[in-house]
Amino acid sequence: MLAMLRPLAGIALTLGLKLPELVELTKIALTEAARARPATARSDSRIAVMTGVHRKDLRRLRERGERLLLRRRSIAAEAFSRWLSDPLFLTHRGRPRVLPRNRPDGAGRSFDGLVASISRDVHPRGVLDELQRLGLAALDGRDRVRLTAPAFVPGRDRDALLRFAAANVADHLHATDLNLRDGPTRFLEQAIYADELSQRSAEEFNTATREAWEVMFTQMMPRLRRLFERDRREGLEMTHRVRLGMYGVVARRDPAALEPADEPPATPAPKRGRR
């Protein structure tokens, strides 16, 4: 737990959060996790015993009646993903097409049509403005829209980047939690790592991870879209969600860092293990 809390503490310091705020967030998270457990008695007494959160705090949190973290659907992210995965918006080489903004081309493609295929509750111009603000798309002098980034990483907006990272990290830890419970389904949670590289080699490998992600994205996103279209066509109840993530990091070696129990320490060869 300490190893997982250290990078979260680093994020807290970057955001300027202090211990009292983290304690409050921890109380909320523990309470929500306890109430979400199957077959859990929902009384304050039972939850207080499970979590260590005092009953007066449970009452206070319930009376506030608010969740601090709300899931918000990002139409801009969905439009970006569809543009990269739907064959209608790809060239024969699998690259995203340059789209006319509001007048369909001969095949009926346009940026406005792309947005409308996701939701008719938002104006396409607003989605385009958001993609431009995030540095992910550009509008040229011929009123055509093109993508300017290979992945949805809103580097110009720290709040958007933080929400994006929060969803990824939350699901990564959620998969860990479910795997620890020994349920009927095992979720992918693997990593490869090496701890004796030069800085040059480490950064070269980091570049290779980004290239590997692009390959995986182009393979898996069309498959995911086919599954979505099949479920919608067959009228199935669409109650589940999935997330497949990939991460990489370059850092100096920490002699005190934890290593998997089944691996010998300080092995120079690359190692592979469950993380």
ROKE-360963 format. One record per residue (C-alpha): x, y, z. Coordinates in steps of 0.5 Angstrom, whole numbers, plus 500, padded with zeros to 3 digits. Example, Ala and Ser with C-alpha at 12.3 -4.5 7.8 and 13.67 -1.06 7.14 Angstrom:
# ROKE-360963
525491516/527498514/
//
This chain:
# ROKE-360963
500500500/506505502/509503495/502505491/501511496/508515494/506517487/499519490/503523495/507526489/501528485/497531492/504535492/503537485/496540486/497543493/493538497/494538504/494532509/487535512/484535505/487528503/484525510/477528508/478524501/480518504/474518509/469519503/473513499/473508504/465509506/464509498/468502498/464499504/457501501/459498494/461491497/456486496/453483502/455489506/450491511/449498510/448501517/453506520/455502525/457496520/461501516/464504521/467498524/469496517/473502515/475506522/471512520/467515526/460514525/459522526/463523520/459518516/453522518/456528516/458526509/451523508/448530510/453533505/450529500/455530494/460526491/466530490/468526483/463526478/464522471/463526465/462524458/467527454/464528447/471530444/475524447/469520443/470524437/477523437/477515438/472514433/476518428/482514429/478507429/472507424/473505417/469511415/474516417/480512415/484512409/485505406/492505409/488506416/490513417/485519419/482522414/482530413/475532414/471537411/468541417/460541415/459539408/460531407/465529401/463524396/462518401/458522406/464524411/464530415/467533421/460535423/457528421/462525425/460528432/453527430/454520430/456520437/451525440/446530437/446534444/452538442/454543437/459540433/463547433/464546440/467539440/472542434/473548439/475543444/479539440/483545438/484548445/487541447/492541441/489535438/486538431/486544426/482547422/485549415/484555410/479550406/475549412/477542413/479539419/485534421/488531427/494533429/496528435/496521435/493520441/488523446/493526451/491533452/497536454/495544454/490543459/492540466/485539469/483535463/490531463/488530470/481527469/484523464/489520468/485519474/480515470/486510468/489510474/483508478/481503473/488500474/487500481/480497481/483491477/488490482/483490487/478485484/484480482/486480490/479478491/480472487/473472483/472468477/475473472/482475472/484482469/490483465/495487470/502485467/508489466/515488463/521492467/529492467/533496472/540496469/540501463/543507461/539514461/540513453/537506453/531508458/529514454/530510447/525504450/520510452/520512445/518505443/513504448/509510445/510506438/507500441/501503444/499506437/500499434/495496439/490502439/490500431/489493433/484493439/479499437/476497431/475490434/472494440/467498435/465492432/463489439/459495440/455495434/454488434/451489441/447495439/444491433/442485437/439490442/443487448/442490454/449495454/451495462/458494462/464498460/472496459/478499459/485497456/491501458/498502457/503506461/511507461/516510466/523512466/526514473/533513476/534506480/531506487/535501491/529501496/524499491/520493492/521487487/516481486/517476491/518471486/524474482/531475485/533482487/538486482/538481476/541485470/536481465/529484463/524481468/517480467/512480472/505481475/504488478/
//
